[in-house]
Amino acid sequence: MKVKNLLPIAFFLFVMNSLAQNSVTEITTKSSVHYITTTTDFPITGTYLFQGVEPIVELNANGTGIYQLHELPKRTIIWGIECNETGSPKFKKGFDSAAYTLWYRYTVGSESDTNEDWNVAEFSIHFNTLKMYIQGERVKDYTEPIGK
């Protein structure tokens, strides 16, 4: 009888865990283990341009994208924002900004790459200007999330 009562509760917990929005991925870098997520309170997905043109960085909601270095072709990546084990993004709050750590790894190696390790880039959100930056040079405008 007690097993019958616990079965619906166990099923409910399983479904809630499966539908949770904060998916966390564990990555191993040369220095240590980190956790990344593609879920934040801000619309970080989209295309980031250098002075309005290429090279670009494109972040898709599913954790894939494109990272193009100066004078090099576009390369596909997987990416995430550093977070804690529960999926809350780690950031450093400034006066009118927040700085995050963007981790990315190329999905297809080039001939010169012998080790496809995780790369790190600075990601910042500037609240007064409603702009987001990758490495301080790739920029995307955003609108304030509703309810903030």
C-alpha positions in Angstrom: 0.0 0.0 0.0 2.8 2.4 0.9 4.6 1.6 -2.4 1.4 2.7 -4.3 1.5 6.0 -2.6 5.2 6.6 -3.3 4.9 5.8 -7.0 3.0 9.0 -8.0 5.4 11.1 -5.9 8.5 9.5 -7.5 7.0 9.9 -11.0 6.2 13.6 -10.3 9.8 14.3 -9.1 11.2 12.5 -12.1 9.1 14.6 -14.5 9.9 17.9 -12.7 13.6 17.1 -12.9 13.4 16.2 -16.6 11.6 19.5 -17.4 13.9 21.7 -15.4 15.1 24.7 -17.5 18.6 25.0 -16.0 20.5 22.3 -17.7 24.1 22.0 -16.5 27.0 20.5 -18.4 30.2 19.5 -16.7 33.3 20.3 -18.7 37.0 19.5 -18.0 39.6 22.0 -19.0 43.4 21.9 -18.6 43.0 23.7 -15.3 40.0 22.1 -13.6 36.3 21.0 -13.9 33.7 23.7 -14.6 30.0 23.8 -15.1 28.2 25.6 -18.0 24.7 26.4 -18.9 23.0 28.2 -21.8 20.2 29.5 -19.6 20.4 33.0 -18.1 18.0 35.8 -17.2 19.1 37.7 -20.3 18.6 37.0 -24.1 22.2 36.1 -24.7 21.6 34.1 -27.9 22.0 35.8 -31.2 24.7 37.2 -33.5 27.5 39.4 -32.1 29.3 41.6 -34.7 32.6 43.3 -34.8 32.0 46.9 -35.8 28.8 45.9 -37.5 30.3 43.2 -39.7 32.4 40.0 -39.6 34.0 38.4 -37.7 31.0 37.2 -35.8 30.1 35.1 -32.9 26.7 33.4 -33.0 25.2 31.7 -30.0 22.2 29.4 -30.5 19.8 28.5 -27.7 20.7 24.8 -27.9 24.3 25.4 -27.0 25.7 25.4 -30.6 27.0 28.3 -32.6 29.7 29.9 -34.7 32.9 31.6 -33.6 34.9 33.4 -36.2 38.4 34.8 -35.4 39.8 37.8 -37.3 40.7 37.0 -40.9 39.7 33.3 -40.5 36.7 31.3 -41.6 33.7 30.7 -39.4 33.9 27.5 -37.2 31.1 25.7 -35.4 31.2 25.6 -31.6 29.4 24.3 -28.6 29.2 26.9 -25.8 28.0 27.7 -22.3 28.2 30.4 -19.6 30.0 29.3 -16.5 27.7 28.4 -13.6 27.6 26.5 -10.3 26.5 22.9 -10.1 22.8 23.9 -9.8 22.9 26.0 -13.0 23.0 29.5 -11.6 25.4 31.6 -13.7 28.5 32.9 -12.0 29.2 36.6 -12.6 30.9 39.6 -11.3 28.6 42.6 -10.8 29.9 46.0 -11.8 28.3 49.4 -11.3 26.1 49.1 -14.5 27.4 45.8 -15.9 27.9 42.1 -15.2 30.8 40.0 -16.4 30.4 36.3 -17.1 32.7 33.6 -18.4 31.9 32.2 -21.8 33.3 28.7 -22.5 33.4 27.4 -26.0 34.9 24.5 -27.9 35.2 24.0 -31.7 33.2 21.0 -32.9 35.3 20.5 -36.0 39.1 20.7 -35.7 41.3 22.5 -38.1 44.6 21.1 -39.4 46.6 23.3 -37.1 44.7 22.2 -34.0 46.0 19.1 -32.3 44.1 19.6 -29.1 40.5 20.7 -29.2 40.3 22.1 -25.6 37.8 24.4 -24.1 38.5 28.1 -24.8 37.4 31.0 -22.5 36.1 34.4 -23.5 34.9 37.4 -21.5 31.1 38.0 -21.8 29.6 41.2 -20.4 26.2 42.8 -20.2 26.0 46.6 -19.9 22.6 47.5 -18.5 22.6 51.3 -19.2 23.4 50.9 -22.9 21.5 47.6 -23.4 24.5 46.0 -25.1 26.2 42.6 -24.7 29.9 42.1 -25.5 32.0 39.0 -26.2 35.7 39.8 -25.6 34.9 43.5 -25.5 34.7 43.7 -29.3 31.8 41.6 -30.6 28.5 43.4 -29.7 24.8 42.7 -29.7 21.9 45.0 -28.6 19.2 43.5 -26.4 16.0 44.6 -24.8 15.3 44.5 -21.1 13.5 41.2 -20.1 9.9 41.7 -19.2 9.3 41.7 -15.5 12.7 43.0 -14.4 
